[in-house]
């Protein structure tokens, strides 16, 4: 994606398909340093330029992948829930914020992007909201994600 809006870029590269379960487990094991970590609850679908991972976190039993939260695990240990669903995640880059930019300090100032807004308008099933509101809602719903991942680290 790496779109530039007002001189600022969104550092996000979507994959053409989800990473395999084996690749996801391997990445999670390397990220946590835990050889027993299991990636079954995550579906990696993109990354930033440093190799930080964006994934759907399958934490809502019985719900489709599109209704699962989007999480980010950065190359320098940044970690958190970026959006409550894939639909909400589409509104983040439309507002000028990728998952890397939202970690660990929160969203930058709103910088709407016309092309990414049009994409979100076509595919999102949730109402448009500023990235800061999406991030705040996701973190309020899943306040212990970063601590839970940290507990898996060795």
Wavefront OBJ file of the C-alpha trace (Angstrom):
o trace
v 0.000 0.000 0.000
v 2.648 2.477 1.055
v 0.445 5.345 -0.085
v 1.550 8.893 0.502
v -0.906 11.440 1.815
v 0.380 14.940 2.502
v 3.966 13.650 2.501
v 3.260 10.906 5.048
v 3.103 7.264 4.027
v 1.142 4.284 5.246
v 3.582 1.428 5.692
v 1.433 -1.595 4.874
v 1.887 -4.292 2.255
v -1.153 -6.587 1.897
v -0.445 -10.173 0.834
v -2.238 -11.759 -2.113
v -3.454 -14.559 0.193
v -3.321 -15.513 3.856
v -0.043 -17.031 5.012
v -0.280 -20.789 5.499
v -0.905 -22.139 9.008
v 2.648 -23.501 9.060
v 4.171 -20.161 8.036
v 2.044 -18.316 10.591
v 3.130 -20.696 13.357
v 6.769 -20.325 12.291
v 6.508 -16.515 12.305
v 4.804 -16.493 15.721
v 7.455 -18.798 17.149
v 10.217 -16.530 15.867
v 8.397 -13.410 17.094
v 7.834 -14.799 20.606
v 11.013 -16.859 20.850
v 8.735 -19.647 22.038
v 9.166 -22.941 20.125
v 5.800 -24.123 21.406
v 3.778 -21.085 20.283
v 0.891 -21.975 18.019
v -0.336 -19.715 15.215
v -3.752 -21.375 14.779
v -5.604 -18.341 16.131
v -4.015 -15.957 13.599
v -4.330 -15.479 9.838
v -1.514 -13.205 8.592
v -2.619 -11.064 5.642
v -0.007 -8.312 5.404
v 3.104 -6.705 6.790
v 4.945 -3.445 7.086
v 8.297 -2.735 5.467
v 10.238 -4.031 8.469
v 8.414 -7.374 8.550
v 5.868 -6.537 11.242
v 2.757 -8.690 10.785
v -0.901 -7.756 10.358
v -3.241 -10.651 11.102
v -6.831 -11.512 11.771
v -7.064 -12.882 15.314
v -9.655 -15.656 15.509
v -10.923 -14.897 18.993
v -14.674 -14.743 18.308
v -15.836 -18.376 18.080
v -18.287 -19.153 15.316
v -17.870 -15.792 13.597
v -16.413 -15.376 10.107
v -12.874 -14.108 9.560
v -14.198 -10.726 8.431
v -15.666 -10.207 11.913
v -12.441 -11.023 13.768
v -10.161 -8.263 15.111
v -7.058 -7.147 13.240
v -3.840 -7.306 15.261
v -0.311 -6.123 14.593
v 2.971 -7.600 15.824
v 5.851 -5.320 14.886
v 9.458 -6.176 14.169
v 10.597 -4.261 17.260
v 8.089 -5.839 19.647
v 5.193 -3.440 19.027
v 1.973 -5.321 19.529
v -1.703 -4.525 19.756
v -5.201 -4.733 18.385
v -5.579 -2.289 15.502
v -9.266 -2.744 14.592
v -12.273 -4.688 15.802
v -12.960 -6.212 12.377
v -11.662 -6.328 8.844
v -14.328 -3.815 7.860
v -13.163 -1.359 10.517
v -9.584 -1.971 9.381
v -10.489 -0.791 5.858
v -11.423 2.614 7.294
v -8.018 3.040 8.957
v -5.918 3.516 5.776
v -8.813 5.548 4.363
v -8.094 7.886 7.291
v -4.329 7.779 6.664
v -3.342 5.189 9.263
v -1.952 1.682 8.819
v -1.451 -0.885 11.584
v 2.212 0.065 12.060
v 1.361 3.766 12.434
v -1.189 2.904 15.147
v 1.368 1.059 17.288
v 2.362 1.636 20.021
v 1.369 5.259 20.517
v -1.972 5.542 18.773
v -3.095 6.981 15.485
v -1.548 9.983 13.800
v -3.650 12.966 12.827
v -6.416 12.130 10.368
v -5.204 12.333 6.747
v -8.060 11.088 4.541
v -7.027 9.367 1.315
v -9.529 9.595 -1.559
v -8.572 6.325 -3.293
v -8.478 4.298 -0.069
v -11.737 5.903 1.065
v -13.366 4.752 -2.173
v -12.054 1.225 -1.563
v -13.450 1.198 1.983
v -16.781 2.614 0.801
v -17.082 -0.275 -1.680
v -16.136 -3.073 0.726
v -16.647 -2.018 4.354
v -19.793 -3.128 6.143
v -19.298 -0.799 9.107
v -19.792 2.943 9.175
v -16.872 5.240 8.484
v -15.092 6.401 11.634
v -11.764 8.098 12.289
v -8.860 5.707 12.806
v -8.397 6.951 16.383
v -11.980 5.878 17.239
v -11.519 2.472 15.592
v -8.284 1.905 17.501
v -9.785 3.058 20.807
v -12.790 0.751 20.377
v -10.615 -2.241 19.524
v -8.283 -1.653 22.468
v -11.236 -1.241 24.835
v -12.747 -4.531 23.643
v -9.434 -6.448 23.826
v -7.389 -4.655 26.500
v -5.045 -7.562 27.328
v -3.947 -8.661 23.833
v -0.414 -7.247 24.121
v 0.028 -8.700 27.626
v -1.295 -12.086 26.488
v 1.207 -12.188 23.620
v 4.013 -10.986 25.918
v 3.224 -13.869 28.288
v 3.956 -16.279 25.408
v 7.392 -14.756 24.812
v 10.526 -16.487 26.058
l 1 2 3 4 5 6 7 8 9 10 11 12 13 14 15 16 17 18 19 20 21 22 23 24 25 26 27 28 29 30 31 32 33 34 35 36 37 38 39 40 41 42 43 44 45 46 47 48 49 50 51 52 53 54 55 56 57 58 59 60 61 62 63 64 65 66 67 68 69 70 71 72 73 74 75 76 77 78 79 80 81 82 83 84 85 86 87 88 89 90 91 92 93 94 95 96 97 98 99 100 101 102 103 104 105 106 107 108 109 110 111 112 113 114 115 116 117 118 119 120 121 122 123 124 125 126 127 128 129 130 131 132 133 134 135 136 137 138 139 140 141 142 143 144 145 146 147 148 149 150 151 152 153 154
